[in-house]
Amino acid sequence: MSDRTPPPTGRLLVSGCDVLRVPTQGECEILRAQDIVVADGVIEDVRPTGGPFGPGPAADVIDGRGLLAVPGLVNAHTHSPMVLMRGAAEDVTVEGWFNDRVWPMESNLTPADVRIGARLACAEMIRSGVTTFADHYFFPEQIAEAVAETGLRADIAPTYFSSRGEAALEDTVKFAEAWHGRADGRVTVSLGPHAPYTVDDGDLRTLAGHARRLGLRMHIHAAEHLEQTQSSLERRGITPIRVLHETGVLEAGALIAHGCGIVDDDLPLLAEYAGTTAVACCPKVYLKHALSPLTPVRDLLAAGVTVAVGTDGAAGHNTLDVWEALRLVALTQKQAVRDATWMTVSDTLRLAMRGGARALGLQKEIGALEPGMRADIVLTDLSGLHCRPLHDPRAALVYSARAGDVRTVVVDGRVLMRDGRLLTVDEPALLAEADARVARILDTSHGRAVQHYDP
Protein backbone atom coordinates (compact mmCIF):
# COMPACT_ATOMS: atom_id res chain seq x y z
CA MET A 1 0.00 0.00 0.00
CA SER A 2 1.30 3.44 -0.85
CA ASP A 3 2.10 5.80 2.01
CA ARG A 4 0.12 8.40 0.05
CA THR A 5 -3.14 6.66 0.94
CA PRO A 6 -5.33 8.83 3.16
CA PRO A 7 -6.89 7.14 6.15
CA PRO A 8 -10.48 6.04 5.51
CA THR A 9 -13.17 8.26 6.96
CA GLY A 10 -16.57 7.27 8.23
CA ARG A 11 -18.49 9.77 6.13
CA LEU A 12 -18.20 10.76 2.47
CA LEU A 13 -20.21 13.18 0.36
CA VAL A 14 -20.13 13.16 -3.44
CA SER A 15 -21.62 16.53 -4.20
CA GLY A 16 -23.41 17.89 -7.25
CA CYS A 17 -22.98 14.92 -9.61
CA ASP A 18 -25.48 13.41 -12.01
CA VAL A 19 -26.37 9.82 -11.05
CA LEU A 20 -27.12 6.82 -13.23
CA ARG A 21 -30.12 4.98 -11.82
CA VAL A 22 -30.11 1.30 -12.80
CA PRO A 23 -33.48 -0.33 -12.01
CA THR A 24 -33.92 -4.09 -11.96
CA GLN A 25 -36.10 -3.74 -15.05
CA GLY A 26 -36.89 -1.03 -17.57
CA GLU A 27 -35.00 2.03 -18.66
CA CYS A 28 -32.00 3.41 -16.83
CA GLU A 29 -32.36 7.07 -15.85
CA ILE A 30 -30.08 10.04 -15.27
CA LEU A 31 -30.81 11.88 -12.02
CA ARG A 32 -29.48 15.41 -12.39
CA ALA A 33 -27.51 17.32 -9.73
CA GLN A 34 -27.50 14.88 -6.84
CA ASP A 35 -25.57 14.40 -3.62
CA ILE A 36 -24.55 10.88 -2.64
CA VAL A 37 -24.21 10.59 1.13
CA VAL A 38 -22.07 7.74 2.44
CA ALA A 39 -21.67 6.59 6.03
CA ASP A 40 -19.40 3.71 7.08
CA GLY A 41 -19.14 2.35 3.57
CA VAL A 42 -22.88 2.35 2.87
CA ILE A 43 -24.92 4.73 0.73
CA GLU A 44 -27.13 6.57 3.19
CA ASP A 45 -28.97 8.82 0.74
CA VAL A 46 -29.09 10.00 -2.87
CA ARG A 47 -30.78 13.41 -2.87
CA PRO A 48 -30.95 16.65 -4.86
CA THR A 49 -27.90 18.78 -4.24
CA GLY A 50 -28.10 22.07 -2.39
CA GLY A 51 -30.68 20.90 0.12
CA PRO A 52 -30.81 21.89 3.79
CA PHE A 53 -28.62 18.97 4.86
CA GLY A 54 -24.90 19.55 5.07
CA PRO A 55 -22.17 16.97 4.51
CA GLY A 56 -22.14 15.98 8.17
CA PRO A 57 -19.33 15.99 10.70
CA ALA A 58 -15.82 15.34 9.39
CA ALA A 59 -17.07 14.20 5.99
CA ASP A 60 -14.70 13.90 3.05
CA VAL A 61 -16.31 15.91 0.23
CA ILE A 62 -15.79 15.05 -3.44
CA ASP A 63 -16.86 17.70 -5.93
CA GLY A 64 -18.88 15.79 -8.51
CA ARG A 65 -20.07 18.74 -10.58
CA GLY A 66 -19.89 18.00 -14.30
CA LEU A 67 -19.43 14.28 -13.65
CA LEU A 68 -21.75 11.28 -13.91
CA ALA A 69 -21.76 8.81 -11.01
CA VAL A 70 -22.34 5.22 -12.03
CA PRO A 71 -22.33 1.99 -10.03
CA GLY A 72 -18.93 0.35 -10.08
CA LEU A 73 -18.52 -2.03 -13.00
CA VAL A 74 -18.29 -5.77 -12.30
CA ASN A 75 -15.83 -7.92 -14.23
CA ALA A 76 -17.68 -11.21 -13.92
CA HIS A 77 -14.91 -13.48 -15.18
CA THR A 78 -11.18 -12.91 -15.35
CA HIS A 79 -7.78 -14.32 -14.46
CA SER A 80 -6.17 -11.20 -13.09
CA PRO A 81 -2.48 -12.24 -12.94
CA MET A 82 -2.53 -13.02 -16.67
CA VAL A 83 -1.84 -9.34 -17.30
CA LEU A 84 1.78 -10.50 -17.15
CA MET A 85 1.16 -12.40 -20.45
CA ARG A 86 -0.62 -9.55 -22.22
CA GLY A 87 0.10 -9.75 -25.96
CA ALA A 88 2.21 -12.92 -25.67
CA ALA A 89 -0.21 -15.34 -27.36
CA GLU A 90 -1.53 -13.70 -30.51
CA ASP A 91 -2.79 -15.05 -33.86
CA VAL A 92 -2.92 -18.69 -32.77
CA THR A 93 -5.62 -21.35 -32.62
CA VAL A 94 -7.40 -22.09 -29.35
CA GLU A 95 -5.36 -25.28 -29.01
CA GLY A 96 -2.12 -23.44 -29.73
CA TRP A 97 -3.06 -20.67 -27.31
CA PHE A 98 -3.39 -23.18 -24.47
CA ASN A 99 -0.85 -25.88 -25.31
CA ASP A 100 1.95 -23.89 -26.94
CA ARG A 101 1.75 -20.56 -25.15
CA VAL A 102 -0.36 -19.94 -22.06
CA TRP A 103 -0.26 -23.19 -20.12
CA PRO A 104 3.52 -23.55 -20.61
CA MET A 105 3.99 -19.93 -19.46
CA GLU A 106 1.78 -20.52 -16.42
CA SER A 107 4.04 -23.37 -15.33
CA ASN A 108 6.70 -20.69 -14.69
CA LEU A 109 4.62 -18.68 -12.25
CA THR A 110 5.65 -18.28 -8.63
CA PRO A 111 3.44 -16.95 -5.83
CA ALA A 112 5.35 -13.65 -6.00
CA ASP A 113 4.64 -13.40 -9.73
CA VAL A 114 0.93 -13.88 -9.11
CA ARG A 115 0.95 -11.25 -6.37
CA ILE A 116 2.55 -8.68 -8.68
CA GLY A 117 0.29 -9.62 -11.59
CA ALA A 118 -2.82 -9.34 -9.43
CA ARG A 119 -1.76 -5.94 -8.11
CA LEU A 120 -1.10 -4.71 -11.64
CA ALA A 121 -4.53 -5.97 -12.68
CA CYS A 122 -6.17 -4.29 -9.69
CA ALA A 123 -4.55 -0.99 -10.62
CA GLU A 124 -5.79 -1.32 -14.20
CA MET A 125 -9.30 -2.13 -13.05
CA ILE A 126 -9.43 0.78 -10.61
CA ARG A 127 -8.37 3.13 -13.39
CA SER A 128 -11.15 1.84 -15.65
CA GLY A 129 -13.95 1.94 -13.07
CA VAL A 130 -14.13 -1.77 -12.25
CA THR A 131 -14.79 -2.07 -8.53
CA THR A 132 -15.54 -5.79 -8.28
CA PHE A 133 -14.17 -8.80 -10.15
CA ALA A 134 -14.61 -12.56 -10.19
CA ASP A 135 -11.20 -14.20 -10.40
CA HIS A 136 -10.26 -17.79 -11.26
CA TYR A 137 -6.57 -18.59 -10.87
CA PHE A 138 -3.65 -20.23 -9.09
CA PHE A 139 -2.08 -19.07 -5.78
CA PRO A 140 -5.36 -17.49 -4.70
CA GLU A 141 -3.92 -16.23 -1.41
CA GLN A 142 -1.70 -13.87 -3.38
CA ILE A 143 -4.68 -12.48 -5.31
CA ALA A 144 -6.64 -12.05 -2.09
CA GLU A 145 -3.74 -10.12 -0.55
CA ALA A 146 -3.60 -7.86 -3.61
CA VAL A 147 -7.32 -7.18 -3.34
CA ALA A 148 -7.01 -6.41 0.36
CA GLU A 149 -4.09 -4.04 -0.29
CA THR A 150 -5.59 -2.13 -3.20
CA GLY A 151 -9.09 -1.79 -1.76
CA LEU A 152 -11.06 -3.51 -4.50
CA ARG A 153 -13.82 -6.08 -4.07
CA ALA A 154 -13.41 -9.59 -5.49
CA ASP A 155 -14.79 -13.09 -5.50
CA ILE A 156 -11.80 -15.41 -5.82
CA ALA A 157 -12.00 -18.99 -7.08
CA PRO A 158 -8.82 -21.09 -6.81
CA THR A 159 -8.27 -22.95 -10.08
CA TYR A 160 -8.32 -26.72 -9.59
CA PHE A 161 -7.39 -29.49 -12.05
CA SER A 162 -7.95 -33.14 -11.13
CA SER A 163 -4.42 -33.82 -12.36
CA ARG A 164 -3.17 -31.93 -9.30
CA GLY A 165 -4.53 -34.52 -6.91
CA GLU A 166 -6.25 -34.75 -3.56
CA ALA A 167 -3.90 -32.39 -1.73
CA ALA A 168 -4.67 -29.57 -4.17
CA LEU A 169 -8.39 -30.16 -3.73
CA GLU A 170 -7.99 -29.92 0.04
CA ASP A 171 -5.95 -26.72 -0.35
CA THR A 172 -8.78 -25.23 -2.40
CA VAL A 173 -11.24 -25.87 0.42
CA LYS A 174 -8.83 -24.57 3.07
CA PHE A 175 -8.42 -21.33 1.14
CA ALA A 176 -12.19 -20.91 1.02
CA GLU A 177 -12.52 -21.53 4.74
CA ALA A 178 -9.72 -19.08 5.53
CA TRP A 179 -10.54 -16.20 3.20
CA HIS A 180 -14.28 -16.01 2.63
CA GLY A 181 -15.50 -12.71 4.11
CA ARG A 182 -12.04 -11.30 4.78
CA ALA A 183 -10.85 -7.73 4.04
CA ASP A 184 -13.93 -6.31 5.77
CA GLY A 185 -16.12 -8.49 3.57
CA ARG A 186 -14.60 -7.31 0.29
CA VAL A 187 -13.07 -10.74 -0.40
CA THR A 188 -15.48 -13.58 -0.98
CA VAL A 189 -14.62 -17.04 -2.28
CA SER A 190 -16.09 -19.48 -4.76
CA LEU A 191 -14.78 -22.96 -5.41
CA GLY A 192 -13.04 -23.11 -8.78
CA PRO A 193 -12.91 -26.43 -10.64
CA HIS A 194 -11.45 -25.47 -13.99
CA ALA A 195 -13.86 -27.24 -16.37
CA PRO A 196 -15.71 -30.53 -16.88
CA TYR A 197 -12.97 -31.68 -19.25
CA THR A 198 -10.14 -31.08 -16.74
CA VAL A 199 -11.94 -32.06 -13.52
CA ASP A 200 -13.44 -35.53 -13.18
CA ASP A 201 -16.99 -36.12 -12.02
CA GLY A 202 -15.93 -37.38 -8.61
CA ASP A 203 -14.01 -34.20 -7.86
CA LEU A 204 -16.88 -32.07 -9.15
CA ARG A 205 -19.24 -33.86 -6.76
CA THR A 206 -16.80 -33.44 -3.87
CA LEU A 207 -16.33 -29.73 -4.51
CA ALA A 208 -20.07 -29.22 -4.95
CA GLY A 209 -20.57 -30.87 -1.56
CA HIS A 210 -18.04 -28.54 0.04
CA ALA A 211 -19.72 -25.56 -1.63
CA ARG A 212 -23.08 -26.53 -0.16
CA ARG A 213 -21.51 -27.14 3.26
CA LEU A 214 -19.78 -23.76 3.29
CA GLY A 215 -22.61 -21.82 1.63
CA LEU A 216 -20.39 -20.91 -1.32
CA ARG A 217 -20.88 -20.85 -5.06
CA MET A 218 -18.79 -22.44 -7.81
CA HIS A 219 -17.02 -20.67 -10.68
CA ILE A 220 -16.28 -22.94 -13.64
CA HIS A 221 -15.58 -22.85 -17.37
CA ALA A 222 -18.23 -24.90 -19.18
CA ALA A 223 -19.50 -25.25 -22.75
CA GLU A 224 -16.92 -22.62 -23.67
CA HIS A 225 -17.63 -23.16 -27.36
CA LEU A 226 -19.77 -25.47 -29.47
CA GLU A 227 -16.89 -27.81 -30.27
CA GLN A 228 -16.54 -28.59 -26.57
CA THR A 229 -20.22 -29.46 -26.36
CA GLN A 230 -19.98 -31.68 -29.44
CA SER A 231 -16.89 -33.39 -28.02
CA SER A 232 -18.66 -34.06 -24.73
CA LEU A 233 -21.64 -35.52 -26.57
CA GLU A 234 -19.36 -37.79 -28.60
CA ARG A 235 -17.28 -38.93 -25.62
CA ARG A 236 -19.91 -39.09 -22.91
CA GLY A 237 -23.31 -38.75 -24.52
CA ILE A 238 -24.16 -35.65 -22.48
CA THR A 239 -23.41 -31.93 -22.71
CA PRO A 240 -21.04 -30.12 -20.32
CA ILE A 241 -24.04 -28.36 -18.76
CA ARG A 242 -25.65 -31.72 -18.00
CA VAL A 243 -22.38 -32.79 -16.40
CA LEU A 244 -22.73 -29.79 -14.07
CA HIS A 245 -26.32 -30.80 -13.38
CA GLU A 246 -25.52 -34.44 -12.63
CA THR A 247 -22.53 -33.65 -10.39
CA GLY A 248 -24.41 -31.12 -8.24
CA VAL A 249 -22.55 -28.04 -9.46
CA LEU A 250 -25.74 -26.31 -10.60
CA GLU A 251 -27.45 -27.19 -7.36
CA ALA A 252 -24.61 -25.59 -5.39
CA GLY A 253 -24.89 -22.41 -7.48
CA ALA A 254 -22.62 -21.74 -10.42
CA LEU A 255 -21.02 -18.88 -12.29
CA ILE A 256 -20.37 -20.38 -15.73
CA ALA A 257 -17.66 -18.78 -17.81
CA HIS A 258 -18.51 -18.28 -21.49
CA GLY A 259 -21.28 -20.79 -22.24
CA CYS A 260 -21.02 -20.25 -26.01
CA GLY A 261 -21.69 -23.96 -26.43
CA ILE A 262 -24.93 -23.94 -24.44
CA VAL A 263 -27.60 -25.63 -26.58
CA ASP A 264 -31.39 -25.73 -26.39
CA ASP A 265 -31.44 -28.94 -24.32
CA ASP A 266 -29.35 -27.20 -21.66
CA LEU A 267 -31.76 -24.34 -21.07
CA PRO A 268 -34.30 -26.24 -18.90
CA LEU A 269 -31.44 -27.48 -16.69
CA LEU A 270 -30.14 -23.94 -16.22
CA ALA A 271 -33.65 -22.56 -15.71
CA GLU A 272 -34.20 -25.03 -12.85
CA TYR A 273 -31.41 -23.30 -10.93
CA ALA A 274 -31.86 -19.83 -12.39
CA GLY A 275 -31.89 -18.20 -8.97
CA THR A 276 -28.27 -19.17 -8.31
CA THR A 277 -26.86 -19.69 -11.80
CA ALA A 278 -25.19 -17.10 -14.00
CA VAL A 279 -23.21 -17.00 -17.23
CA ALA A 280 -20.33 -14.58 -17.83
CA CYS A 281 -20.10 -13.35 -21.42
CA CYS A 282 -16.63 -12.25 -22.62
CA PRO A 283 -17.16 -11.49 -26.32
CA LYS A 284 -13.76 -10.09 -27.27
CA VAL A 285 -12.04 -13.44 -26.76
CA TYR A 286 -14.67 -15.24 -28.85
CA LEU A 287 -14.12 -12.84 -31.72
CA LYS A 288 -10.35 -13.06 -31.34
CA HIS A 289 -10.35 -16.85 -31.40
CA ALA A 290 -12.86 -17.00 -34.28
CA LEU A 291 -15.40 -18.89 -32.18
CA SER A 292 -19.03 -19.22 -33.20
CA PRO A 293 -21.72 -19.05 -31.94
CA LEU A 294 -21.58 -16.50 -29.14
CA THR A 295 -23.04 -16.83 -25.64
CA PRO A 296 -26.82 -17.20 -26.22
CA VAL A 297 -27.69 -14.20 -24.10
CA ARG A 298 -31.27 -13.79 -25.29
CA ASP A 299 -32.13 -17.45 -24.63
CA LEU A 300 -30.47 -17.40 -21.22
CA LEU A 301 -32.31 -14.27 -20.10
CA ALA A 302 -35.57 -15.71 -21.38
CA ALA A 303 -34.91 -18.76 -19.18
CA GLY A 304 -34.40 -16.48 -16.17
CA VAL A 305 -30.64 -17.06 -16.02
CA THR A 306 -28.47 -14.11 -15.03
CA VAL A 307 -25.97 -12.93 -17.63
CA ALA A 308 -23.01 -10.76 -16.71
CA VAL A 309 -20.08 -9.16 -18.54
CA GLY A 310 -16.45 -10.25 -18.19
CA THR A 311 -13.11 -9.77 -19.86
CA ASP A 312 -11.48 -13.16 -19.32
CA GLY A 313 -7.72 -12.84 -18.76
CA ALA A 314 -5.60 -10.20 -20.45
CA ALA A 315 -3.57 -12.91 -22.23
CA GLY A 316 -6.64 -13.28 -24.45
CA HIS A 317 -8.63 -10.06 -24.00
CA ASN A 318 -5.53 -7.82 -23.76
CA THR A 319 -7.27 -5.43 -21.37
CA LEU A 320 -9.41 -5.68 -18.26
CA ASP A 321 -11.63 -2.91 -19.62
CA VAL A 322 -15.28 -3.75 -18.97
CA TRP A 323 -16.39 -0.68 -20.98
CA GLU A 324 -14.92 -2.38 -24.02
CA ALA A 325 -16.48 -5.71 -23.08
CA LEU A 326 -19.98 -4.36 -22.47
CA ARG A 327 -19.86 -2.50 -25.79
CA LEU A 328 -18.97 -5.72 -27.58
CA VAL A 329 -21.77 -7.57 -25.80
CA ALA A 330 -24.27 -5.06 -27.16
CA LEU A 331 -22.86 -5.08 -30.68
CA THR A 332 -22.33 -8.82 -31.07
CA GLN A 333 -25.69 -9.75 -29.57
CA LYS A 334 -27.53 -7.41 -31.92
CA GLN A 335 -25.71 -8.99 -34.85
CA ALA A 336 -26.17 -12.55 -33.56
CA VAL A 337 -29.97 -12.30 -33.37
CA ARG A 338 -30.19 -9.85 -36.30
CA ASP A 339 -32.26 -7.40 -34.29
CA ALA A 340 -31.03 -3.83 -33.83
CA THR A 341 -33.66 -3.20 -31.13
CA TRP A 342 -32.30 -5.98 -28.93
CA MET A 343 -29.72 -5.41 -26.15
CA THR A 344 -30.63 -1.80 -25.52
CA VAL A 345 -28.26 0.59 -23.76
CA SER A 346 -30.24 0.15 -20.53
CA ASP A 347 -30.11 -3.65 -20.77
CA THR A 348 -26.38 -3.56 -21.49
CA LEU A 349 -25.62 -1.32 -18.52
CA ARG A 350 -27.77 -3.53 -16.30
CA LEU A 351 -25.76 -6.62 -17.31
CA ALA A 352 -22.46 -4.93 -16.40
CA MET A 353 -23.72 -3.62 -13.06
CA ARG A 354 -26.70 -5.44 -11.54
CA GLY A 355 -26.05 -8.57 -13.63
CA GLY A 356 -22.47 -8.73 -12.45
CA ALA A 357 -23.54 -8.26 -8.85
CA ARG A 358 -26.09 -11.07 -9.08
CA ALA A 359 -23.59 -13.35 -10.83
CA LEU A 360 -21.33 -13.07 -7.78
CA GLY A 361 -24.16 -13.40 -5.28
CA LEU A 362 -23.72 -9.77 -4.24
CA GLN A 363 -26.98 -8.32 -5.55
CA LYS A 364 -28.00 -7.07 -2.10
CA GLU A 365 -24.74 -5.14 -1.72
CA ILE A 366 -23.61 -3.72 -5.07
CA GLY A 367 -24.81 -3.02 -8.60
CA ALA A 368 -26.79 0.17 -8.01
CA LEU A 369 -26.40 3.56 -6.31
CA GLU A 370 -29.24 3.32 -3.82
CA PRO A 371 -29.60 3.77 -0.07
CA GLY A 372 -28.52 0.62 1.74
CA MET A 373 -26.06 -0.48 -0.97
CA ARG A 374 -22.32 -0.55 -0.41
CA ALA A 375 -20.72 2.66 -1.65
CA ASP A 376 -18.99 1.46 -4.84
CA ILE A 377 -19.11 4.66 -6.90
CA VAL A 378 -17.40 5.61 -10.15
CA LEU A 379 -17.32 9.22 -11.35
CA THR A 380 -17.03 9.50 -15.13
CA ASP A 381 -16.34 12.54 -17.26
CA LEU A 382 -18.32 12.52 -20.51
CA SER A 383 -17.16 15.96 -21.65
CA GLY A 384 -14.55 14.63 -24.09
CA LEU A 385 -14.87 15.15 -27.83
CA HIS A 386 -15.63 11.44 -28.34
CA CYS A 387 -18.83 11.88 -26.27
CA ARG A 388 -20.00 15.26 -27.56
CA PRO A 389 -22.60 16.49 -28.14
CA LEU A 390 -23.98 14.51 -25.24
CA HIS A 391 -27.54 13.74 -26.35
CA ASP A 392 -27.91 10.63 -24.16
CA PRO A 393 -25.38 9.88 -21.40
CA ARG A 394 -26.57 6.28 -21.25
CA ALA A 395 -25.71 5.74 -24.90
CA ALA A 396 -22.38 7.47 -24.36
CA LEU A 397 -21.55 5.04 -21.56
CA VAL A 398 -22.20 2.04 -23.79
CA TYR A 399 -20.87 3.21 -27.15
CA SER A 400 -18.47 6.10 -26.56
CA ALA A 401 -16.99 6.07 -23.06
CA ARG A 402 -13.40 5.00 -22.46
CA ALA A 403 -11.56 3.77 -19.42
CA GLY A 404 -9.71 7.08 -19.46
CA ASP A 405 -12.97 8.91 -18.80
CA VAL A 406 -13.01 7.56 -15.24
CA ARG A 407 -11.94 10.25 -12.80
CA THR A 408 -12.66 9.02 -9.26
CA VAL A 409 -13.33 5.55 -7.85
CA VAL A 410 -14.79 4.71 -4.45
CA VAL A 411 -15.12 1.18 -3.06
CA ASP A 412 -16.88 0.51 0.21
CA GLY A 413 -16.83 4.22 0.92
CA ARG A 414 -13.04 4.46 0.50
CA VAL A 415 -11.54 6.60 -2.26
CA LEU A 416 -9.14 4.45 -4.32
CA MET A 417 -8.58 6.96 -7.12
CA ARG A 418 -9.21 10.69 -6.94
CA ASP A 419 -9.10 12.97 -9.96
CA GLY A 420 -7.13 10.35 -11.89
CA ARG A 421 -4.57 9.74 -9.13
CA LEU A 422 -4.32 6.21 -7.71
CA LEU A 423 -4.15 6.28 -3.94
CA THR A 424 -3.55 2.63 -3.06
CA VAL A 425 -0.95 1.65 -5.66
CA ASP A 426 2.57 2.91 -6.32
CA GLU A 427 2.39 2.60 -10.11
CA PRO A 428 6.07 3.24 -11.04
CA ALA A 429 7.35 0.70 -8.51
CA LEU A 430 4.71 -1.86 -9.50
CA LEU A 431 5.46 -1.54 -13.22
CA ALA A 432 9.19 -1.85 -12.65
CA GLU A 433 8.75 -5.03 -10.66
CA ALA A 434 6.35 -6.52 -13.22
CA ASP A 435 8.69 -5.71 -16.11
CA ALA A 436 11.57 -7.41 -14.31
CA ARG A 437 9.66 -10.71 -14.19
CA VAL A 438 8.22 -11.13 -17.66
CA ALA A 439 11.21 -12.58 -19.55
CA ARG A 440 11.32 -15.59 -17.23
CA ILE A 441 7.54 -16.00 -17.28
CA LEU A 442 7.32 -15.97 -21.10
CA ASP A 443 10.05 -18.62 -21.58
CA THR A 444 8.43 -21.81 -22.91
CA SER A 445 11.64 -23.62 -23.89
CA HIS A 446 11.41 -25.99 -20.89
CA GLY A 447 8.53 -28.01 -22.38
CA ARG A 448 6.38 -27.99 -19.24
CA ALA A 449 2.70 -27.03 -18.99
CA VAL A 450 0.17 -26.84 -16.19
CA GLN A 451 -2.25 -28.96 -18.22
CA HIS A 452 -2.90 -30.24 -21.75
CA TYR A 453 -5.88 -28.83 -23.64
CA ASP A 454 -7.91 -31.62 -25.28
CA PRO A 455 -11.58 -31.11 -24.37
N, C-alpha and C positions, 0 to 999 in steps of 0.2 A: 504494500500500500504506500502511496506517495505521502511524504510528510506535508504536502500542500493540501491534503484533504481536510476540509473544515469539520469540526465535530458535528454530529447530527443534532438537530434541534427538535423539540417536541411539536412545534407548530410551524406551518408553512402556508404562505398565501401567494398564489399565482394570480396576479391582478390584471384586469382589463383585457384578457385574451378572449378570442372567439373559441367556442368549444364544439367539437364534433360529438353529437349524440348518436349512439349506435344502439337502436332498439333490438329486441330479440327477433322482431319481424318488421317488415315494412321499410319505409325510406329512412335513411339517415338524415339528420338535420344539423344545421349550423346555428348554434345559439350565440348571438352577438354580444360582445362586451360583457363578459362574465368574470367573476372571481371564483377561484377554486380554493376552498378552505380545507386545510389538512391538519389533523391532530394525531400525533403518535402513529403516523404511517397510514392513517385511514382518511379517506375523503369525508369530511364532515358536512360540507355544503357546496353546492354550485349555484351561485346567485348573481343577479345583475350587479355589475360593478357600480361603485359610488353610493352604495346604500348607507344606512345609518350605522352599520356594524364595522368596526375597525378591524385591523389584522389580528388583534389579540396580543397578549403579553409576550414579549420576546420572540415574536414571529419573524422568520426569515421571509422577506418579501422579494418575489421575482416579478419584474415588470414584463407582463405578457402582451402589452399593447402592440398591435400589428402582427401578432402571431396567432396561429391556430393550434389549440391544444387537442391532441388526439390520444386515445388509449394507447399504451405501449404495444408495439407489435409483438406477436408471438411467432417464433420460428419453431414450427411443430415437428421438425425432424432435421437433425444435423449431426455431424461428427466433428465437434469443434476443433480438436487438435489437428485435423487434416488441413488447416490453413498452411501448415508447414510444407505441404505438397502441392500448393496452388500452382497450376500451370505445368506440372511435371508429368501429366498423363493425357496428352492431347492427341486427337486424330487417330484413335485406336478403336478396335471393336470392344464390346462389353467384356468378352473373354480376355482380350489382351490387356484391358484396363485393370482387371483384377489380377490375373495370373502373371503378367509380365511386368507390371508397374506397381500398383498400389499395395497388394498384399506382400510382395517382396520388400517394399519400402517400409511397411508397417512392422516387419520383423526386426527392423533396426531400432525401433523406438524404445527409449528408456522412460521411467517415470518422470525424470526431470524434463525430457523433451515434451511429454504430454502436458506437464504443468505450464511450460512456456507457450506451447501451442494454444492451450485453452485460454491463457491470459491474453494472448494476441487476438484470439477470436472474440473474447469478451469485449476488448477495446473496440474492435471493428463493429460489433453489434451495438454497443452503446452509441457510437458515433452515428449509426444509421437508424436509431430509434427502436431497436429491438430490446425489450426489457425482460423477456422471458424466452427460454429456449428448451427444447426437449433434446437431450443428448444421448448418444448411443455409441460407447467407445470403451477402449481398454484403460487400465489404471484409473478407475473412476474417482478414487480418492483425490487424485491430483486435479481433476476437473472440478470436483466439489470445493477444494481449497481455492481454486482460481475464482469460482463464483462467489465464495464467501469474501475474498479479498476485494474484488472489484465492485461488489454491491448488486450484481444482477440477480435474477430469479431463474432457477432452472430445475427441470426434472431430469435426473440422470439415470440412465440405464446401463449397467455394465455389460459389455458385449460378451456373450458366452457361445463357444463352439463345443459340441460334444467331443471333438477330438482333443480337447484340453483336459478332459477327465473329471472325476468326482471332486477332487480338491478344488478345482476352479469353480465348480458349481457351488460348493460350500462357501467359497470366498465371495461369490456373488450375493448369496443370502446374508452373509455377515456384513457386507457393505450396506445392504439395505437396512439391516437392523441398527447399524451404527449411525447412518447419516440421514435417514428419513426425518424431516422436520428440523434439521439443523440450520444454522445461520439465521436464527430468528424466524424460522419457517420458510425462508426463501429457497432452501434446498429440499426438494422432495425426490423420491426414488421410485423408479419402476424396475421390474426385472426385465433383463434384456437378452433373451435367446436370439441369436442372430437371424435365423430363418428356418423354415421347415426342411430345407435341403442341407443345412449344416448342423441341425440339432435333431437328434432322434426323438421318436415319439415318447419314449420313456422319460427322457429329460424334460420334454415339454410338459408332460403330466406332473412331474415332480416340481418344476418351477411354478406351474399353475397352482399346485397345492400350497406352495409357500406364499404365493401372491394372495390367495384367499385367506390364509392364516394371518398374514401381516396387514391385510386390508390395502394391498398395493395393486397397481395395474401392471400390464406387460406392454413392452414396446418391442415390436418385431417387424422385420422385413417379410412381406408375404405377397405372392402373386405380383412380383415386381414388374413383370411384363408377360405378354401372352405366351411366349415360348416357355416360360417357367410353368405356367398352368398346363400347357400341352404336355410338357415333359412329365409332370406329376401324374397326369391322367394316364400316360403311356406306362409309367413305371409302377404306379400304385393303384390306378383306377379311380382316384379321387383328386379333387382340386386342392391347392394349398389352403384355401379358406376352409374347406371341409376338414383338413388336418387340424387346423386351429380349433374347429368346433369339436372334433372327436377327442382331442387331448385336453380340453377344458380351458384353453387359452381365452376363447371368446367369453366363456362364463366368468373368468376372473376379471375381464375387462381389458381391452386391447387397443393400443394405438398402432395401427398398421401403416407401415411406410410404403408408399407408392400405390400399390393396388391396381396398377394398369392392366393386370391380367385377371381382374375380377370379372366373372361371367354371370350370365343371368341366373344360373342355378345357385350361385353363391348369395344372391341378394336376400332370399328368405332367411338364410342362416345368419347373416349380418343384422337383418331387421329384428330377429329374435332378441338380440342383445344390443339394440340400438342405443339404449340409455347409457351404456358404458363402452361403446365401440366407436372408434374414429379412424379416419383414413387421412394421412398427410400427403398432400399433392405437391410435388416438386418439379414443375414442368420443364425447367431449363435443362435438367439432366436428361429428360426423355428426348427432347429435341436434339441435344448434343450427341446422344448415343443412337439417334435415328430409330427410336422405339415407337411402335404403334400397336394398339391404340393408346390413348392417354387414360389417366384415371377417369372412370365413368362418374363424374361429379353429379350430373343431373340424376342418374339412376340411384346413386347413393343417398342423395338428399331426399329423393322421393320415397326411399325406404326408411327414412327417419335417421339415417346414419350421419353423424357429424363429419364434416370435411374441414380440414384446416390447411394452412399454407406453410410449406417448409422450403429450405434451400438444399437439403442434403449437405454433404461435406464440400469444402472448397476445392478439393482435388477434382471434383466433377463440375460443381456449380461455379467455381472460381471466386465467388463472393458469398458473403452471408447476408446479402441485401434483400430483405423481405419485400421492399418496395418493388424491386425488379421481379421477384417471384410472384407477387400478387397480380402484377400487371400481366405477366405471362399466363397466369391462371385465367384471367378474364379473356384474353385474346385467344388462347388455344381452345378454351371451352366453347366460345362462340363459333369458332371455325369447325370444331369437332361435331357439333350438333347442327351446324349450318343455320344458326338463328341469331341474328344480330341483336335481338331484344333479350336474349338470355344472358345470365351472369352480369347483372346491372352493376353500376358502381357501388350502390348500397350493399348488394349481396356480396360483392368482392371484399369490401371493407369489413363486413361482418365475419367472413371466413377468416381473415387475417387477425381479427381481434377477438370477438366472442367465440368464433369457431376454434381458434387456437386455445383459448382458455378452457373450453369444454373438452377438447382433445386431451388436455393434461389433467383433467379432473379439477380444474381451478375456477370453474365458472361462477362460483359464489365469491371469489376474491378479486379477479381481474377480468379485463375484456371490455370494460366500459367506465366512463367517468361519471360515477353516480355516488351519492351518499352511501356509506357503508362498505364501498369497495376499497381495496388497497390502493394507495396513491402511486400508481405507475403512470406517469404523465410525460408526454413528449410534446414539446413546443416546436412547431414547424413554421418556416418562413416561406410563404408562397408569393413573395414579391419579385422573384427573379424573372428575367425575360422569358424563360421557358414555361412560365405559368401565366403570363400576362397576355391579354387582359383576363382577369380572373372572373369569368362568368359563373362558374360553379366550382367552389373549392373541393367538393367531393370528387368531381371528375378530375380535377388537378391532382388530388392525392393518388388516384389510381393510374392515370395516364401520363402525368407530367412530372410529378415530384421525384426528387432525387435524394439519396442518402445525405448529400451535402446540404440539403435544405433543413436538416434537423439542427436546432440551436441549443436546446436545453433538454436534459433527460433526468427524470426523477423516478426512483424505484423505492417503494415502501416509504415514501415521504422523504427520502434522502436524495440530495442532488448529486448525480454522478457526472454530469457534464453541464457546464453553465456557459452560455454564450460561446459555444464551440470549444471550450477548454475542458479537457478531461481532468477530473479531480481525483480519481482513484487509481490511475495508471500513469507510470512514468514512461511515456511513449519512446523517447530516444533510447533509454536503457533496455527496454523490452525488445525493440527492433534489433538492437545490436546483439543481444543474446540469441534471438531467433536466427539471425543471419549467420551466426557462428556455428550453428548446429546443422544447417541444411545439407551441406556437402556429404556428411556422413549418412544422414537419413536417406538421401536420394540414391545412394550406392546400391545397386542390385546385382553386383558381380558375384556375390557370395552364393547365390542359388537357393536361398531360403525363402519361405513364405509362411505367413500365419495360417494359411488355408489354401485349398485348391478349389477354384470355381468350376463346378460341373453340375448345375442344378438339374 
